[in-house]
Amino acid sequence: MPYSRRRARESALQILYGIDWVAADVEFAIDDYWAKFAGEKPDGYSEVREHSAELVHGVVRERGQLDERIQAIAQHWKLDRMSVVDRNILRLAGYELLHLGDKVPRNVAINEAVEIAKKFGTEDSGAFINGVLDRLAQDRGSQPADIAAEKAKAAAKKLGAKGARGKAPAVK
């Protein structure tokens, strides 16, 4: 069974949350999360763990740049005034938008972040996350994953239109 990218993102968020509070060593935080807090091992456990670790390492590595970009967009919200959850969702999705544009379409990164914000954040988190990430995505421009997603969407639409033309009307 394929692994859940959402589960990997949620796990990465929880690890980043812990790092934000404790300033723990990244490898320790990853291992500690999977040993103590992850619960049952999900389907595709090794892939989920690997992908979440990739995301955590990327966010930690690019944190300064991500924080600068987020702060520039969220002008009236200092990073230290944001909730720890919102701040780390923005960093995580910001990393996907700015550094994984060849793998993650902008709409996927934003939609996943909003859904995760609804699950882990406050009642206002989804709208806040959406607004900041939408601006960040506009600034990044079109990326290979965006182009591939648009082509797939157009092909599916075209295929759907062709399929509808050749069908006989339904008889009641």
C-alpha positions in Angstrom: 0.0 0.0 0.0 1.4 3.5 -0.9 2.4 5.6 2.0 0.5 8.7 3.1 2.3 12.0 2.3 -0.2 13.7 4.6 0.9 11.4 7.4 4.5 12.3 6.6 3.7 16.0 6.7 1.8 15.7 10.0 4.7 13.8 11.5 7.2 16.4 10.2 5.0 19.1 11.8 5.0 17.4 15.1 8.7 16.9 15.1 9.3 20.6 14.1 6.9 21.6 16.9 9.1 19.7 19.4 12.2 21.2 18.0 10.7 24.7 18.3 9.9 24.1 22.0 13.0 22.2 23.1 15.6 23.2 20.6 16.6 19.5 20.4 19.1 18.0 18.1 17.3 17.2 14.8 18.2 13.5 14.7 17.3 13.1 18.4 14.0 14.8 17.8 13.2 12.6 14.8 14.1 9.4 16.6 12.3 10.4 19.8 9.1 11.2 17.9 9.0 7.8 16.2 10.0 6.0 19.4 7.5 7.7 21.7 4.8 9.7 20.0 4.0 8.2 16.6 1.6 5.6 17.9 1.0 2.6 15.7 3.2 2.3 12.7 1.2 3.6 9.7 1.0 1.8 6.3 4.2 2.4 4.5 6.0 3.3 7.8 9.5 3.4 6.4 8.5 5.7 3.6 6.5 8.0 5.9 9.4 8.2 8.3 11.9 8.8 5.5 9.7 11.5 3.9 9.0 13.3 7.2 12.7 13.3 8.0 13.5 14.8 4.6 11.0 17.5 5.3 12.3 18.2 8.8 15.9 18.4 7.6 14.9 20.7 4.8 13.0 23.1 7.0 15.7 23.1 9.6 18.4 23.7 7.0 16.4 26.5 5.3 14.8 28.0 8.4 16.4 31.4 8.3 15.4 32.0 4.7 11.9 30.6 5.3 11.4 32.8 8.3 12.5 35.9 6.4 10.1 35.2 3.5 7.2 34.4 5.9 7.9 37.5 8.0 8.0 39.7 4.9 4.6 38.4 3.9 2.9 38.3 7.3 3.9 41.9 8.0 1.7 42.5 11.0 2.5 39.1 12.6 6.0 38.6 14.1 7.0 35.0 13.9 7.3 34.7 17.7 3.7 35.9 18.1 2.4 33.2 15.8 1.3 30.0 17.4 4.0 27.3 17.3 1.7 25.2 15.1 1.0 27.9 12.5 4.6 29.0 12.4 5.8 25.4 11.7 3.0 24.7 9.2 4.1 27.8 7.3 7.8 26.7 7.4 6.9 23.2 6.3 4.7 24.3 3.4 7.0 27.1 2.6 9.8 24.6 2.2 7.7 22.5 -0.1 6.8 25.6 -2.2 10.2 27.1 -2.4 12.5 24.0 -2.5 10.4 21.1 -3.8 8.8 22.9 -6.7 9.9 20.1 -9.0 8.0 17.5 -6.9 5.1 19.3 -5.2 2.5 21.4 -7.1 1.7 24.7 -5.4 -2.0 23.8 -4.9 -1.1 20.5 -3.2 1.3 22.2 -0.8 -1.2 24.9 0.1 -4.2 22.6 0.4 -2.3 20.1 2.5 -1.1 22.9 4.8 -4.6 24.2 5.2 -6.0 20.8 6.0 -3.3 20.1 8.5 -3.9 23.6 10.1 -7.6 22.7 10.5 -6.6 19.6 12.3 -3.8 20.9 14.5 -4.3 24.6 14.7 -7.0 27.0 15.8 -10.3 27.9 14.2 -8.5 30.7 12.3 -5.4 28.8 11.4 -6.7 27.5 8.0 -7.5 31.0 6.6 -4.3 32.5 8.0 -2.1 29.7 6.5 -3.9 30.0 3.2 -3.4 33.7 2.9 0.3 33.6 3.7 1.1 30.6 1.5 -0.9 32.0 -1.4 1.3 35.1 -1.4 4.4 33.0 -1.0 3.3 30.8 -4.0 2.7 33.9 -6.1 6.2 35.1 -5.4 7.8 31.7 -6.4 6.4 31.7 -9.9 5.5 28.5 -11.8 7.5 25.4 -11.1 7.8 22.0 -12.9 5.3 20.3 -10.6 2.8 23.0 -11.2 3.1 22.6 -15.0 2.8 18.8 -14.8 -0.3 19.2 -12.6 -1.9 21.6 -15.1 -1.1 19.2 -18.0 -2.6 16.3 -16.1 -5.7 18.3 -15.3 -6.1 19.4 -18.9 -5.6 15.8 -20.2 -8.2 14.5 -17.7 -10.6 17.2 -18.8 -10.0 16.4 -22.4 -10.4 12.7 -21.9 -13.6 13.3 -20.0 -15.0 15.4 -22.8 -14.1 12.8 -25.5 -15.7 10.1 -23.4 -18.9 12.0 -23.1 -19.2 12.6 -26.8 -19.3 9.0 -27.8 -21.9 7.8 -25.4 -25.5 7.1 -26.3 -28.2 8.9 -24.2 -29.4 7.0 -21.2 -32.7 5.2 -21.7 -35.2 5.4 -18.8 
